[in-house]
């Protein structure tokens, strides 16, 4: 199959040996809308700039329509970029900004018909004689998109184009971007750190962490089958519940996953996925439960495959159409460091100078490591670890209907659907469901 853009084992290293993109391989099909998603500093904008020719590729190859393109100048790649800050010429009207790349290509031609057609497509015909200072943020972003569209490029490269706009306008322009790219049939690479934006826009989503590609798949599959705990935690609102667990598989009893003060009893006969947990006997694992995998109900209402937990209500977030209930189940939460707000620094302990240096080096290596590392043991000498700064108390968040009457301190029954249980090993790689395609998720 022909690929519009192919990145083959591409790496980018800045001065002092800082590698921001690490052996990335990615194929983008003609007309595809691919979203590069990840936290700030993960290398997604650098990947976009390497495709555009604005950054040099240190290692690996870039192919455009199957042709080697590492050495092509940006102008020779026939790509159009849309930036976060609009980048309009303040001394030009809307008409001048949209038509500028056309005049550069062919100064003698009459470009008014194409500029007018582009403006009609974007609904900004009445703004053609205005200057950028006379436009709102959304209007300026439409003009920036019009300047890209007017060139009829081989690909659109969009670097967080909606991040400076308010939420309502962002949602509106998302729909416009989707409609325009589908209408034009142009290959699009879109960079964002907003997972909601990525899930609503992309044909496929490529998740980056520390310059390393973690997973690339359709939005549905990235949500339903995250390859590791980082992807699971980064995708989804509210964030997936991550709990530290211990597998117990006695020869004469049912297999359970201990969550601290409570446990999940796996029903027999074990499913194929749950059988894989036997090799984790006695090892610490990470249990992932999305908010919709747990419901508030009495044990008598349990369905096949549901098991009982209990929780103490800590807080209820009313969202209008739903409520998010924060519960304390006595479990030990696990955290993905990059996705948490910085925690207050603890008072430094007195230690030998050599130990301090080694600890600092080890901590730095941990923060730069690209693999799916999970913070499992960050707790004080006594007591349970406090929640990271910015997180509400409790270890489990459950989505429920807004009419339910819950108050702080109430003890309530919970039913956990084991069919939607994620299990990750100590390194954050998914064990359950098994790393194989599930029949109900086949495209």
N, C-alpha and C positions, 0 to 999 in steps of 0.2 A: 504493500500500500504506500502511495506517495505521502511523504511528510512535508508539510510546509516549513517547519522549523525542527531541527534535531540538534540537541546538545549531547555530545558524546564524551563522557568522562571529563567534563570541564571543571577546572579549578581556577580560583583567583586568590592571589596572595599579595597583600600590601607590604609596605616597608616593615622592617623588624620581624618578618616572618609570620605576620598575622594572616591566617587563611580564613577568608570569609565565605568562600564557596569551595566545597570539598568533593571532588570527583562526582559531579552531578551528571546524570544521563537522563534525558527526557525527550520524548517525541511528541510533537504537536501536529495534529492533522489539519489539512486545509479546511478553512471555515470553522474550526473549533474555537470555542471560548474557554480558555484555560485560566484558572485563577491560581496565582502563587500566594500562598497563605502562610503566615507565621508571625511570631512576636517581633518586636522591634530589634534590629540588629542581627536577624537570622540570615541575611544575604539575599533576600528576595529582590530588592531594588537593584542590587549589583548584577543579578542574573538578567534582569530586564535591560540594564545598560550594556551588558555584554552582547545581548542579542541586537541591540540598536547600533553597536559599534562605538559607544561612548566610553567603554572600558575595554582594556586589552585583556585577552584571554591568555593566561600564563601556561596552562596545560589543557589538552583536549582539543576537540574540533567542534566548530559550528557549521552546520549544513543548512542552507536555504534552498528549498525545492531540490534537495539532493546534491547541490553544488557546494564545494568548500568555500566558506565565506569569512574565515578568520581575518583575512587581510583586506576585506572590502571596506571602503570608506563609508561612513554613515549615509551619505547622499546616494551611494550606489545600491543601498539595500532596499530602497523604496518603502520605508516604514514611516509611520506617523506616530508621534508620541503625544500623549495628553498628560500634563503634569498636575501635581497637587495644587500648585499656586497659580494656575491658569496661564501665566507667562504670555500675556497679551502686550502688544505695543501700545503704550498709552497715547501716543500722538496719532494713532490711526483709528478710524471709525470701525464699526463692525464689518462693513463691507471691505475695508482695507485689510483688516486682520484675516478675514476668511480668504481673500484673494491673494494675499502676500506670497504663499508658496507657489501659486500658479504663475505669478508675475516673474518669480525667480527662474522658473523652468522655461517660460516663454514670454519675454517682455513685450513682444509685438502683438500677441493675440488678444482678442476681446474675451475676457473672462466673466463678464457680467451674467450671462445665462447660467453658467455653472454655479456662481456664487448665489444667484437668486434661487436656484433649485435646491442648493444646500440649506439656505435659510428657511425655505418652505418646509423642508424635511424636519427641521428642528423647531419650527414654529416661532422664528425670530425675524420674520419679514419686516415687522414694524420697527426693528431695532437697528436696521442697516446703517442709518446715518448718525448713530450715537457713538460716543467715545466710551472706553472702558470705565472711566470715572462716573459715568451716568448710568451704569448698569448695576443690578444686584449681583450677589455672588452666584446664584443659579444661572442668571443670564450670561455672566462672564464665562461660566463653565460650558454653557451651550455654544458660545462663540469659539472657545478653545476646541471643542469637539468639531465644530463646523470647519475650522481651519485644517484639522486632521482629515476630515471626510472629503473635503474638496480636492485633495491630492489624488484620491482613488488609490490608496496605498496597497501594498501587498499584505500588510499586517498592521493592526493597531497595537500599540504598546501603551498601557495606561498605568501610571504610577500613583496609586491612591487618589484618584481624581475627585472623590467626593468627601474626603476627610475634613475639609474646611467648611462644610455646609451643615446647616441644622438638620435634625433628624427627619423632619417631615419632608424637606426638600431632597434629602438623600434618598429616601424611599421612592419619591417620584422620579428622580433621575435614574435610579436603578432600572426601573421599568423602561425608561426611554433608551437607555444604553442597550438593554436586551433586545428591544424592538429594532433599533438601528442596526446592530451587528447582525441580527437574523436577516433583516431586509437586504443588507449589503453583501452578506455572505463572506465577510472578510475575517481572516484568522485574527484572533484577539488574545493577547496575553495581558492579564489584569493583576496588579499587585495590590494586596490589602492585608491589614492585620485584623480586620473585622470578620469574624467567622460567619456572622449572619449574612453579611454582604457576599461572602464567598459561596455560601450554600445556595443563595437565591439567584446568583448570576451564572455560575460556571457549569459548563458541560462536564468538566472534570476539575478536581481540586488537587493541587500539589502542595503538600504540607512540608515546610522546611523547619529545621531546628539546628542552629549553629552551623549553617551552611551545608547541612547534610539533608538529602531528601528522605523523609520518613515514610511517606505514602502518597501515591497518586491514584485516584479513582473517582468515580462519580460521587456527587454529594451524598446520595443515599447510602452507598456502600461505605464511604469514609465514616459516616455516622454509625451505621449498623455493625460494621466490622473494622474498628480501628486496629491498626497493626501493632500499636504499642500504647502504653499508658499515657505518653505525651499527647498523641493524637486524640485519644479518648477524652483527655482533660481539656484539650484546646477546642474541640468541636462540641457544640451543644450548649443550650441555655435553659435552665441553670446548669452550671458545670456538673459533670458526673460526680457522684459520691464515690470517693476512694477510701477504702477501709483496709487496715492491716489485718490479715487473717492467718490461721494456721490449719493446715490440713491434717485431719486425724482419720485414719483408715484401719480400725482394728479388724482382726481376722474374724471375730465372732460378733460383730455389730455393724451398724450402719455407718457410712462415711459421713463426716461432719466437717464444717469449716468453722473453727472457733473465731469469734470476733471480739474476744475479751470477756465481757460479762454474759454474752449470749452466743448462740451458735446457729448456723444454718444446717439443718439435717437434710441430706440429699436422699430423695426417695428412691427405693429399689423397685425394679431393677434399674441400675444406673444407665443413663444415656451414654452414647459413644463419647460425647464431649466430657462428661463427668468421670468416665473411666480413666481418661488421661490424667486426672488429678492424683491417681494413686502414686505416681512416681514423685509427687511433691510431699509425700507423707513426712510429717515432722518439720517441714520447711515453712518459712514465712512467705506468704504470698500477698498479693494486692487484689482485693475484691472491688469491682466496679459495678455500681448500680445507678442507672439513670433514674431521674425523678419519677418517670412514668412506669418504672419496673416495680414500684412499691405502692400499695394502696392502703388506705385506712379502712379497715373492715373487721368484723368479728370473725373468730376462727370458724364459726359455723358456715360462713359465706365463702370459705376457701374453695378455689377451683383446683382441678388437677395440676400438679406442678408448683403449687404455692405453699410456702412454709411460713410459720408464725415468728414474728419478732414483736417486741413492745418498745415504745419510745416515750420519752418525757418531752412535752412541748416546751421549747425554749423561746420561739418567736414565730409569728405568723405574718407573712408579707401578702397584703391584699393587692392583687394586680388588676382588679376589675372583672375580667373574664375567667380568672382562676385565682387560687391562693397557693403560695409556697410555704410549706410548714417546715420549720427548722426543728429537728428533734435530737435529743440525746439518747442514744441506745447503749451507752457504755462501751462503744467501740473505739478503736484507736485509729484516727484518720491518718492517711498518707498524703503527702503534698508533693507537687512537682515544682521545684524551686523557681524556675523562670516565670511561672504563672501566678506567683504569690507576691503581694506587696512586701517590701523589705521589713523584716522583723526588727524590733528594737535590739540594739547591741547589748549583750550581757556584759557585766563587769569582767574585765580580763583577770584570769587567774595567774598567780605567780608561777613561773616555770623556768626551766633553764633556757638560755638564749637559743641553743641549738634546736630545742623542741619548738619554739615559737617560729623560727625560720622554716622548719620543715612543715609545720602546720599551715603556714601561709602559702607555701608552694603547693601543698596538697589541695588546699581550698581553691587556689587559682586554677589548678589543673582540672578540678571538678567542675568549675563553672565554664571552662572552655570545652569540655568533652561534649561531643555531639550526640553520643548515644543516649537512649532513653533512661536516664538516671532518675530515681525517685528518692525523695527525702524520707527515709524510714526511721532514723534514729536521732532526730533533732529534738531532744527533750531534756528538761532539766534533770538534775540528779534525783529529785523527789517530786512525785506528783505527775499528772498528765500534762502534755505540752499545751500551752495556750494556743488558741487559733491565731493564724497569721494576721498581721495588721490589715484591717479592712474587711475581715470575714466575721460573720455573725457566729455566736456560739452554737454548739451542736455539731454532730458528726454526720447527720443524714438530712437531706432535703427531699420532701415529697410534694408532688404536684397534686392538687385536689380541686374540687369545685368551690366556688366562692361562697356558697351558702352554708358551708359547714361551720359550726360554732365551736371553736377551739380557743382555749385560754392558756396562758403561761402556767406551767406546773401540772397540767393534766397528763395522766398516764393513759396512753391509747394503744390499741392493738394494730399491728401492721401485718400485711400479707405480702411476701416477696415472691415475685414470679421468677422461678429459677431458669425459665427458658430465656430470660433476658439478663442473665448473670454473666458478667465478664470476670475472668480471672487472669492475672498477669503474674509472671515470676518476679523474683527479686530484682532483676535487671529491667523490668518494665515490659518485657515481650509478652504478647498475648498467648495464653495457653488454651483458654476456653472462651468462646467457641474455638474449635480446632482451626488452625490456619489453612482452611480449605474452603472452597466456595460452597455456600449453603444453597440448596435448590430453590428456596423461596426468594432468593436475591438474585437469581440469574436474570440478566438483562434480556 
